[in-house]
Amino acid sequence: MSNQTSTITPPSGGKGAKLFDVYPLNDITITKAQGSYVWDENGAQYLDLYGGHAVISIGHTHPHWVKRIEDQLEKIAFYSNSVRIPVQQELADKLAKISGKEEYQLFLVNSGAEANENALKLASFHTGKKKILAFNKAFHGRTSLAVAATDNKNIVAPVNETSNIDFLPFNDEVALTNYFQKHGKDVCAIIVEVIQGVGGINVATESFLKLIRNLCDANDAIFIADEVQCGYGRSGKFFALDHTGINADIYTVAKGMGNGFPIGGILIAPYIKPKHGMLGTTFGGNHLACAAALAVLEVIEKDNLIEMSKQRGMYLINKLKNVDGIENVRGKGLMIGFDVPADIKDLRKKLLNDYFIFTGEAKPNVIRLLPALNITRKQVDEFLDTLNDAVAEMKAPASNGIEENVY
């Protein structure tokens, strides 16, 4: 069985509208998912080392998550934020406890892009300034301001272009210091992924992050930690920034927050004061989303998944460093990347098409691993064994088509 990647929108069968062609698609239809495995329409089982862009934090269709949503659905699925919604406060309390950010305020939205959009907007409200600093290879979302702070000109429409955002090299402390010497008082906020995801699993150094903290403090600027992908326990701490011992003014979260149910949020330091009209949302913090997010936190806490992410990640990274043929293994916890040399450039396709393993990628040559935080040691070993086999097969000399006699 060979699964091919299609760049053509699937036909509508002549009925109704066609889907807008947004992504190149693998010719696979997933019909069932459980834990770290998914199954296609033909019953083939795949090991999921990607979790749909780091979304699946506690495993596909976790029974506690399903039950939480079902119970909430039988009571009320949605009402607007014009009334009290106690499950929002329940979520805020649980998130504060597990993250250790007890004094922070929570604003709930629906996605990571919305979280970053509102974080940047709030920073500007608070400081009264406009200039935002982002970094090369950053990805912060596809909404208006978030995409303007994303280092990919191909997804920035003319209407999104703004002179209010400057980009600097990632992890370059000299460039950052020099910029602040010239423009520091104009800076509204610095937004940074503590571990860049789409950019290729690039880990910010502790000294770089501490410099950001110091420069923000000295210049009345807001430190926004984009933890949409690297947060929620994935790095082996609740927030990847926690590895440094410093705090951001605003943390943005989404992906693993709902385990597949759309939800996002921003955690806001207590000295940033709210004012009616600043922010708002129709669907953010709805009953079902909060129930899903509570289930995630409850499983993370009960099953000690942050520590599990740390231990599984250390094991996986150390083993990957011994795989002959891949390069530059890096990451923290279960947010891991490695480079794929040109002679095995199709490794990710081979893992999917021949060995039924989902992994992620970052251009031009990076494989990203973002499995569920509760992936088992057996499943990690299954992946490692398969990866070694796939690399060895791709590096084996091609047959010349002449069969030798065997006696």
C-alpha positions in Angstrom: 0.0 0.0 0.0 1.4 3.4 -1.0 -0.1 6.7 0.2 0.7 9.6 -2.2 0.6 13.3 -1.4 -2.0 15.2 -3.5 -1.9 18.9 -4.3 -5.3 18.8 -5.9 -8.5 19.5 -4.0 -10.6 16.4 -3.7 -13.5 16.5 -6.1 -16.9 17.3 -4.7 -18.5 14.6 -6.8 -20.4 17.2 -8.8 -22.6 18.1 -5.8 -22.3 21.3 -3.7 -19.2 23.5 -3.4 -15.6 22.5 -3.8 -13.3 22.8 -0.9 -10.9 25.7 -1.2 -7.5 24.2 -2.0 -5.4 25.2 1.1 -3.0 22.3 1.9 -1.4 19.6 -0.1 -3.1 16.4 1.2 -1.9 12.9 1.9 -4.3 10.5 0.3 -5.4 9.1 3.6 -8.7 9.2 5.4 -8.5 8.7 9.2 -11.7 7.2 10.5 -10.7 6.1 14.0 -8.2 7.2 16.6 -7.1 6.0 20.1 -4.2 7.0 22.2 -1.1 7.3 19.9 -2.6 5.3 17.0 -5.0 6.2 14.2 -6.6 4.0 11.6 -7.6 4.7 8.0 -10.7 3.7 6.0 -9.0 0.5 5.0 -8.3 -0.5 8.6 -4.5 0.2 8.4 -3.0 1.3 11.7 -0.6 4.2 11.9 1.6 5.3 14.8 1.1 9.0 15.4 4.2 10.9 16.3 2.8 14.3 15.2 -0.6 14.6 17.0 -2.0 16.9 14.3 0.5 19.8 14.9 1.0 19.1 18.6 -2.7 19.3 19.3 -3.1 15.8 20.8 -1.6 16.2 24.2 -3.3 13.4 26.2 -3.9 10.9 23.4 -6.7 10.6 20.8 -10.2 10.2 22.2 -9.0 9.9 25.8 -12.0 8.4 27.7 -12.0 11.0 30.4 -11.9 13.8 27.8 -14.8 12.2 25.9 -16.9 11.8 29.1 -16.3 15.4 30.1 -17.5 16.7 26.8 -20.5 14.3 26.8 -21.6 15.3 30.3 -21.3 19.0 29.4 -23.2 18.5 26.2 -26.2 17.0 28.1 -26.3 20.2 30.2 -25.6 23.1 27.9 -23.2 23.4 25.0 -23.1 27.2 24.5 -24.3 30.5 25.7 -22.6 33.9 25.1 -20.2 35.6 27.4 -23.0 38.0 28.4 -23.7 35.7 31.4 -21.7 34.1 34.1 -20.1 30.8 32.9 -18.8 29.0 36.0 -16.9 26.4 34.0 -14.6 29.3 32.8 -13.7 30.0 36.4 -13.2 26.3 37.0 -10.8 26.2 34.1 -9.0 29.3 35.2 -8.4 27.9 38.7 -7.2 24.6 37.4 -4.9 26.2 34.9 -3.4 28.6 37.5 -2.7 25.7 39.8 -1.0 23.4 37.3 0.9 26.1 35.5 2.0 27.8 38.7 0.7 31.2 37.4 -1.8 31.8 40.3 -1.9 35.5 40.0 -2.4 35.7 36.2 -5.7 36.5 34.5 -7.1 34.3 31.8 -8.8 35.4 28.5 -10.3 32.6 26.5 -10.4 32.4 22.7 -10.6 29.7 20.0 -7.2 29.3 18.5 -3.5 30.1 18.7 -3.7 32.8 16.1 -6.5 34.5 18.1 -4.4 34.2 21.3 -1.4 35.9 19.7 -3.6 38.5 18.0 -5.2 39.5 21.3 -1.9 39.4 23.2 -0.4 41.9 20.8 -3.4 44.1 20.9 -3.5 44.0 24.7 0.2 44.9 24.9 -0.4 48.0 22.7 -3.4 49.0 24.9 -1.3 48.7 28.0 1.8 50.5 26.8 0.3 53.0 24.4 3.0 52.0 21.8 3.0 50.4 18.4 6.4 48.8 17.7 6.6 45.0 17.9 9.7 42.9 17.7 9.5 39.3 16.3 12.2 37.0 15.1 13.4 35.2 12.0 11.6 31.9 11.3 8.8 32.9 13.7 5.3 31.6 13.2 2.5 33.2 15.2 -0.6 32.6 13.2 -2.6 33.7 10.2 -4.8 36.5 11.5 -4.0 40.1 10.7 -1.4 41.1 13.3 -0.3 37.6 14.1 0.6 36.9 10.5 2.4 40.2 10.1 4.6 39.0 13.0 5.2 35.7 11.1 8.4 35.4 9.1 6.9 34.0 5.9 6.1 36.5 3.2 4.1 33.9 1.3 1.3 34.1 3.8 1.3 37.8 4.5 -1.3 39.6 2.2 -0.7 43.2 1.3 -3.4 44.3 3.7 -1.4 42.7 6.6 1.8 44.4 5.9 2.8 47.0 8.5 5.8 49.1 9.5 5.0 48.4 13.1 6.8 45.0 13.2 10.5 44.5 12.9 12.3 41.1 12.7 15.6 40.3 14.3 17.8 37.1 14.1 16.7 34.4 16.6 19.0 34.0 19.5 21.2 36.9 18.5 21.8 38.9 21.7 24.0 41.5 20.0 21.4 42.4 17.4 18.7 42.6 20.1 20.9 44.8 22.3 21.8 47.1 19.5 18.2 47.4 18.4 17.1 48.5 21.9 19.9 51.0 22.1 18.4 52.8 19.1 14.7 52.1 19.3 14.0 50.6 22.8 11.6 53.3 24.0 9.3 52.7 21.0 8.9 49.0 21.6 5.5 47.9 22.6 6.2 44.2 22.9 8.5 41.3 22.0 6.8 38.1 20.9 8.9 35.0 20.9 8.4 31.2 20.6 10.5 29.8 23.3 10.9 26.8 21.0 10.1 27.6 17.4 7.8 25.0 15.9 7.2 25.7 12.2 10.6 27.3 12.1 12.3 24.0 12.7 12.4 23.2 16.4 14.8 26.0 17.3 15.3 26.4 21.0 15.8 29.9 22.4 18.8 30.0 24.7 18.3 30.9 28.4 20.6 34.0 28.1 18.6 35.2 25.1 15.3 34.9 26.9 16.7 36.6 30.0 17.9 39.4 27.9 14.4 39.9 26.5 13.1 40.0 30.0 15.6 42.6 31.1 15.1 44.8 28.0 11.4 44.7 28.3 11.6 45.7 32.0 13.9 48.6 31.2 11.9 49.9 28.3 8.2 49.5 29.5 7.6 46.7 26.9 5.6 43.5 27.2 7.2 40.1 27.0 4.9 37.8 25.1 5.8 34.1 25.3 4.1 32.3 22.4 3.6 28.8 24.0 0.9 27.8 21.5 3.0 24.8 20.4 5.7 24.4 23.1 3.5 25.0 26.1 1.1 22.8 28.1 3.7 20.4 29.4 5.2 19.5 26.0 8.7 20.7 26.9 8.9 18.8 30.2 7.7 22.0 32.1 4.3 23.4 31.9 5.7 26.4 29.9 8.9 26.1 28.0 9.9 29.4 29.5 9.8 27.8 33.0 13.1 26.2 32.2 14.7 29.6 32.6 13.1 30.6 35.9 11.7 33.9 34.5 8.2 34.9 33.7 6.6 36.5 30.7 4.0 39.2 30.9 1.6 37.3 28.7 1.6 33.6 27.7 -0.4 32.5 24.7 -1.7 28.9 24.6 -3.9 26.8 22.3 -3.0 23.5 20.5 -2.6 21.0 23.3 -5.0 22.9 25.5 -8.1 21.2 24.2 -6.7 17.9 22.8 -8.5 18.5 19.5 -11.4 20.7 20.7 -10.8 24.3 19.5 -9.7 26.5 22.4 -7.0 29.0 23.1 -6.2 31.5 25.7 -3.8 34.2 27.0 -2.5 34.3 30.6 -2.0 37.9 31.6 0.1 39.2 34.4 -1.8 41.0 37.2 -0.3 44.4 36.5 -2.0 44.5 33.1 -5.4 45.8 34.0 -8.6 45.0 32.0 -11.0 47.6 30.7 -14.4 46.9 29.1 -14.2 47.0 25.3 -10.5 46.0 25.1 -11.1 42.4 24.2 -14.1 40.3 23.3 -15.2 37.0 21.8 -18.3 35.2 20.8 -17.2 31.6 21.0 -14.2 31.9 23.3 -14.6 30.1 26.6 -17.8 28.3 25.6 -19.1 25.5 27.8 -17.9 22.6 25.7 -14.4 24.1 25.1 -13.9 24.6 28.8 -15.0 21.1 29.6 -12.5 19.7 27.0 -9.7 21.9 28.4 -10.5 20.9 32.0 -10.3 17.2 31.0 -6.9 17.8 29.5 -5.6 19.5 32.7 -7.1 16.8 34.9 -5.4 14.0 32.9 -2.1 15.9 32.9 -2.3 16.3 36.7 -3.5 12.8 37.5 -1.1 10.9 35.2 1.9 13.2 35.8 2.2 13.8 32.1 4.6 16.8 32.4 7.2 14.6 34.1 6.4 11.8 31.6 7.0 14.2 28.7 10.4 15.1 30.2 11.4 11.5 30.7 10.2 10.2 27.4 11.7 13.2 25.6 15.1 12.6 27.2 15.0 9.0 26.2 13.9 9.7 22.7 16.5 12.5 22.1 19.3 10.4 23.4 18.3 7.4 21.2 17.9 9.6 18.1 21.4 10.9 18.6 22.6 7.3 17.9 20.7 6.9 14.7 23.2 6.8 11.9 22.1 9.0 9.0 20.1 11.8 10.7 21.7 15.1 11.9 21.4 17.8 14.6 18.9 16.2 17.0 17.4 18.9 19.2 14.4 20.0 21.3 13.0 19.7 24.8 10.6 17.1 26.2 8.4 15.8 23.4 9.1 18.7 21.0 11.9 17.3 19.0 13.4 17.9 15.6 16.2 16.6 13.5 17.7 17.4 10.1 17.4 15.0 7.2 20.4 14.9 4.8 19.8 15.2 1.0 20.5 11.5 0.4 17.5 10.5 2.4 15.4 13.7 1.8 12.2 11.6 1.4 12.5 10.0 4.8 9.3 11.5 6.1 7.3 10.2 3.1 8.8 6.8 3.5 7.9 6.6 7.2 4.3 7.4 6.3 3.8 5.5 3.1 5.8 2.4 3.8 5.9 2.2 7.6 2.6 3.9 8.6 4.1 6.4 10.9 3.0 10.1 11.0 5.7 12.7 11.6 5.8 16.4 11.0 8.1 18.6 8.9 9.6 22.0 8.8 11.1 23.4 5.6 13.5 22.6 4.1 14.7 19.4 5.7 13.5 19.0 9.3 11.4 16.2 10.7 9.3 17.3 13.7 8.2 14.9 16.5 5.2 16.1 18.6 3.6 12.9 20.0 1.0 12.8 22.8 2.5 13.4 26.2 1.4 9.9 27.3 3.1 8.0 24.5 4.4 4.8 25.9 8.0 3.6 26.0 7.0 0.7 23.8 5.6 3.1 21.2 8.8 5.2 21.3 10.9 2.1 20.8 8.6 1.0 17.9 9.3 4.3 16.2 13.0 4.2 16.8 13.3 0.7 15.4 11.3 1.7 12.4 13.3 4.8 11.9 16.6 2.9 11.9 15.2 0.4 9.4 13.9 3.2 7.1 17.2 5.1 7.1 19.2 1.9 6.5 16.9 1.0 3.6 17.2 4.4 2.0 21.0 4.5 2.3 21.5 1.0 0.9 23.1 0.8 -2.5 20.5 0.6 -5.3 20.4 -2.8 -7.1 21.7 -2.8 -10.6 19.0 -5.2 -11.6 21.4 -8.2 -12.2 20.7 -11.2 -10.1 23.6 -13.2 -9.0 23.6 -17.0 -8.9 23.4 -18.5 -5.4 24.8 -21.9 -4.8 
